Amino acid sequence: QVQLVESGGGLVQPGGSLRLSCTASGGSLVGYAVGWFRQFPGKEREGISCIGGTDKTGYADSVKDRFTISRDSAKNTVYLQMNTLKPEDTAVYSCASTGQLWLGYCPIVADSYDHWGQGTQVTVSS
């Protein structure tokens, strides 16, 4: 069973940057889609970025041109580089992976993912 652990969250000032990591154990992420999601208090989970099994990427409009997703297969880790952070980016960020190989464009839809991490808090505030 794949287990995912997120790290890299914290407090950052507006305009700052953070890099989140999603590291898998118990299985490989190679060839599988990995998505990043965030959840605001009292609201539905929002898909923000994904990377497919052949490293095709996708982004929600709210983060496009500010966030970059990447994969380090040797470390079994997917990263989310977040730049120009805004207070409205404050949320709990979670990563997820598919339970099957995903060779096309990746989905930014929670229902497509089978394994989830516990999440990491990102707070953007001065």
SULZIQUI-V236988 format. One record per backbone hydrogen bond with DSSP energy under -0.5 kcal/mol. NH is the residue of the N-H (numbers start at 0). CO is the residue of the C=O. Records with the same first field share a line. If there is no record, write none. Layout:
NH = CO  CO
This chain:
2 = 24
4 = 22
6 = 20
9 = 120
11 = 122
14 = 84
15 = 12
17 = 81
19 = 17  79
20 = 6
21 = 77
22 = 4
23 = 75
24 = 2
31 = 28
32 = 99
33 = 50
34 = 95
35 = 48
36 = 93
37 = 45
38 = 91
39 = 43
42 = 39
45 = 37
47 = 35
48 = 35
49 = 57
50 = 33
51 = 55
52 = 101
54 = 51
57 = 49
59 = 47
62 = 59
63 = 59
65 = 62
66 = 62
67 = 80
69 = 78
71 = 76
72 = 70
74 = 71
75 = 71  72
76 = 71
77 = 21
78 = 69
79 = 19
80 = 67
81 = 17  79
82 = 65  80
83 = 14
84 = 15
88 = 85
89 = 86
90 = 121
91 = 38
92 = 90  119
93 = 36
95 = 34
96 = 114
97 = 32
101 = 30
111 = 108
112 = 109
113 = 96
114 = 96
116 = 94
119 = 92
121 = 90
122 = 9
124 = 11  122
